[in-house]
């Protein structure tokens, strides 16, 4: 009886050894031991088991956004007028996020536009005047008319003077004095123009020429003033002489001569270099004013554009960090945005024993806990350079897997499992 029991016990032990050997061969057919539901709730990851050629490598992990969280802010400051998004909203590049109070900015644009229009008008007028001076030619008809008028006025004056022979001497003398005074004034004016010629400004920077030029200008100014006063006196004396003969005809004739002379000079006199230079300077100043007005308008328009905050990229609004009506500073985050269109699956427990069987470009089947019945296609992008920890005696490395699925609402942080076809 005891022998039978001993034989039965020995047989049971042999059966258990054979079953254990079969179970060991079965474990060698798969590369990774997958944690059960209870293990998945533990904080520490379970290392993958060594895999063999031609088998599937299993690894747990989570979904990660390729791009980091992006704070979005204004490049200008002001009062937040309106928020156009809420947490959870999905935005596309260029979608309006928020608006600052831009009433004052719009007024600045209007003012800049008005200044620009005024600057354009000033430039047009300055250019027209310069063109007129540069293209000046005497009008032969106008000159002929002025000469005829002067000849007639002079003839009338001669007749008036001759008819008043008794008092004519005083008038004649006074007239001569006026002519002399006019010549003196012309000479003084020429000397003044020479002294104040812009081309001589360099002499003021020359220590040897500065005092000479300043003395010359002072003398020219005094001489010009003296000549002007002398001409006024001569003309006054002439008027008294003419009035003394009580003959309005001679006075009127003289006035006609002066007027005719001025008209003839105006018709024959070309623009001076000083007039042309002044006109050119006016054009340059008008051009600079127009450029500044255009720059002011561009800056005002940019300020209006900066008052509207738009999404720089596609993504989901994670948080809204400001309230309508608040004063916002430049660079202060208004929202935080996460681009959920570019996602990856990062493994957390791939054993170093399996690294040799994983390479970039390998196909991966990812299953998320949120969608246990849906397989998401992926591709190995790269293997992490540094281990993220150890489990037992083996280091674990992250494997970065690109994933894409338009039919599922995949969100960063979701966990699941990757099945990598081992090489």
Secondary structure as GFF3:
##gff-version 3
##sequence-region A 1 423
A	DSSP	alpha_helix	2	28	.	.	.	ID=ss1
A	DSSP	alpha_helix	37	40	.	.	.	ID=ss2
A	DSSP	beta_strand	56	65	.	.	.	ID=ss3
A	DSSP	beta_strand	70	73	.	.	.	ID=ss4
A	DSSP	beta_strand	78	83	.	.	.	ID=ss5
A	DSSP	beta_strand	90	91	.	.	.	ID=ss6
A	DSSP	beta_strand	96	100	.	.	.	ID=ss7
A	DSSP	alpha_helix	103	134	.	.	.	ID=ss8
A	DSSP	alpha_helix	140	163	.	.	.	ID=ss9
A	DSSP	alpha_helix	165	195	.	.	.	ID=ss10
A	DSSP	three_ten_helix	198	205	.	.	.	ID=ss11
A	DSSP	alpha_helix	207	244	.	.	.	ID=ss12
A	DSSP	alpha_helix	248	268	.	.	.	ID=ss13
A	DSSP	alpha_helix	273	306	.	.	.	ID=ss14
A	DSSP	beta_strand	308	310	.	.	.	ID=ss15
A	DSSP	beta_strand	315	320	.	.	.	ID=ss16
A	DSSP	beta_strand	327	328	.	.	.	ID=ss17
A	DSSP	beta_strand	333	338	.	.	.	ID=ss18
A	DSSP	beta_strand	343	347	.	.	.	ID=ss19
A	DSSP	beta_strand	350	351	.	.	.	ID=ss20
A	DSSP	three_ten_helix	352	357	.	.	.	ID=ss21
A	DSSP	beta_strand	363	368	.	.	.	ID=ss22
A	DSSP	beta_strand	371	391	.	.	.	ID=ss23
A	DSSP	beta_strand	394	403	.	.	.	ID=ss24
A	DSSP	beta_strand	415	421	.	.	.	ID=ss25
###
